[in-house]
């Protein structure tokens, strides 16, 4: 649906008439759901903020030092150089 300037002016006039009459516009369910979801996330971060900060710190530490990942994939002491020598 394409809106033109005339539709925008009509919608603006309707909103102005509602506010001038002292009536509240009906709330859209999606908007209320989005705001409620964001508030739930904020409350969750307040309650479990320490755990979230610890998780973020551990993740950053693992990204900065990939040796744990390399040893998990290649095995203990299994570097790329040693594997290449054994294949010759």
CORPE-V47507 format. One record per residue. N is the residue number from 1. PHI is phi in whole degrees, 0 to 359 (NA if undefined). Layout:
n=<N:N>
phi=<PHI:PHI>
//
This chain:
n=<1:2:3:4:5:6:7:8:9:10:11:12:13:14:15:16:17:18:19:20:21:22:23:24:25:26:27:28:29:30:31:32:33:34:35:36:37:38:39:40:41:42:43:44:45:46:47:48:49:50:51:52:53:54:55:56:57:58:59:60:61:62:63:64:65:66:67:68:69:70:71:72:73:74:75:76:77:78:79:80:81:82:83:84:85:86:87:88>
phi=<NA:260:261:248:297:295:296:296:295:297:294:295:294:295:295:294:293:295:290:291:279:81:265:267:287:294:276:279:297:295:293:295:296:294:294:296:296:295:295:296:295:296:296:298:291:292:288:252:294:297:293:294:293:295:299:295:293:297:296:296:296:291:290:282:233:279:296:296:293:297:291:290:278:267:93:293:69:265:271:292:296:295:293:294:294:289:277:282>
//
